[in-house]
Amino acid sequence: MKVQVLGPGCAKCFALMNHVRIAVAALNLPAEIEKIEDIKEIMKFRIMSTPALAVDGQVKFAGRVASSAEIKEILSQYVVKV
């Protein structure tokens, strides 16, 4: 799984990145976390505001900092139950 935080490097982007790390750790997911700051790369996701979160290339939300609990809920859909 690839989790991408999209944003130019503002404080909100860093806050979202921290919340993503907390959520991934809490779920013990083998996820690759990537921070995308290049505006040309961000534009490929067709979002109008940052920060944004994408999972496996699909934008989950944009324009706000979600809590780690909300991100955990989004990522829990990707957990394989045995």
N, C-alpha and C positions, 0 to 999 in steps of 0.2 A: 504494500500500500504506500502511496505517495501523498503526503499532506503538504500543501503549498500555502504559504502566507504571502499574500500579494500586497505590496505597499512600498512607498518611496523611502521608507526609513524613519518615519515619524515616531513619536512616543506611543501613539495608539497601535502602530504596527508592531512595535517591540512588546507591548502589553499582550497583544493577540498571540504573538509567538510564544511568550511565556505560558499563556493559558493552554496553548496547543501542547506544549511539552508536558505540562501537568496532566492533561487528559490522556495523552499517549502513555505516560508512565503509569497512571492509575489503572488503565486497561491492560497494561503489559503487552502492548501491540508492537509487532515488528515493523514499524513504520519508518519510512524515510521522510524526514521533515526538511523542507526546502523553503528558504526566504527568497522571494523574487522581488528585486528592487528596480530592475530595468523596465522603463516605461513601455518600451516596444513589446516586451514579453507580457507585461500586464495587459496591454491593449488586446492581445490575442484572446484573452478571456472575456472580452466584451463587457467589462464592468464600467460603471460610471463613477464609482467612488470607492475609496480604500479606507481602511484595510479590508481585505476580503480573504475568504478561506476556500480553497479548492481541495477536493479529495479525488485522487486518480483523474485529475483534469476536469472535474465537474465542480462548478462554483456552488457552494452551499449557502453562503451569505456574503453581502458586501456592504460597506459603509458604516460598519460598527464593530465594536470590540465585544465579542461574545464571552460569557463566563466560561471557566473551565468545565463547569457542570453541563452547560449547553453543548460545548464541543464534545464532551464525553458522550453525551446522548447521540450526537450525530455519528461519532466514530463507532459507537457500540453496534451499529448496523453492520459493520464490517468484521465483527468478531465471529469467528467460526466456533460454534458450540459443538462439543464432542459428546 
